[in-house]
Amino acid sequence: LHLSGILAVVAAGIVHALLYTRLRLTSAKVQIASTTIWSMIADILNGLVFVFLGVTLPSVLGNTSLARLAKIFVVAIALYLVMGALRYFWSQLKFVDLHSKKKQRQKDSFLLSLGGIHGTITLAMAFSIPHTINGQPLAARNTIILIA
C-alpha cells in the first residue's frame, strides 16, 4: 500500500498478539518454536537499527557543529528526564500493574522509569525520516537522529 514501514510493523505486532491466543491451543513444540523464532527476529531487527546508527552517526556528527551538539545534548537529556518522570508517575498512578507491594512500589516505579524502552523504536522512526523533501534536504533530520 506504500505506507509507513513502522506502521506495518505495529499492525503486524497487533495481529500477532491477537492471534497468539490461538497459538495456546497448539502443541508445546509449536509454541516453543514460535516464541524462539519471534525472539530471533526481534533481536535481528534491534541489531539492524543499531547497525544503521553506527553507519549513519559519523556523517551526522560530521555535519553538526560543536555548539549545536551541545544544544542537542541538552535537549536529549531534558527529554530523557521528562520521559523518566512520566514513566515514574504513570506507574505511581497505577496505570501499569507492577505486581509489587506498597513498600516496594516506589522502588519498582523508579526502576521502571530508568529501565523502560529506550532507543530502538525511536531510532527506527528517526531513520524513517527522508533525507530530502521535494528535492530540498531536510535540515532537522540529523538533529532528530542525534536527539533519538
PEPEBEL-V470495 format. One record per pair of residues at least 4 apart in sequence whose C-alpha atoms are under 7 Angstrom apart, sorted by the first residue. I is the first residue (numbers start at 1). GAP is how many residues later the second one is. If there is no record, write none. Layout:
BEGIN
i=<I I>
gap=<GAP GAP>
END
This chain:
BEGIN
i=<4 5 6 7 8 9 10 11 12 13 14 15 16 19 20 23 26 27 28 29 30 31 32 33 34 35 36 37 38 39 40 41 42 43 44 45 46 46 47 48 49 49 49 49 50 51 52 53 56 57 58 59 60 60 64 64 65 66 67 68 69 70 71 72 72 72 73 74 75 76 76 77 78 79 80 81 82 83 84 84 84 85 85 86 87 87 87 88 88 88 88 88 89 90 90 90 91 91 91 92 100 100 101 104 105 106 107 108 109 110 111 112 119 119 120 121 122 122 123 123 123 124 125 126 126 126 129 131 131 132 132 132 133 133 140 141 142 143 144>
gap=<4 4 4 4 4 4 4 4 4 4 4 4 4 4 4 8 4 4 4 4 4 4 4 4 4 4 4 4 4 4 4 4 4 4 4 4 4 74 4 4 4 71 74 75 4 4 4 4 4 4 4 4 4 82 4 5 4 4 4 4 4 4 4 4 71 75 4 4 4 4 71 4 4 4 4 4 4 4 4 29 30 4 28 4 4 25 26 4 21 22 24 25 4 4 5 6 4 5 18 17 4 5 4 4 4 4 4 4 4 4 4 4 4 29 4 4 4 26 4 22 25 4 4 18 19 22 12 6 7 4 5 6 4 5 4 4 4 4 4>
END
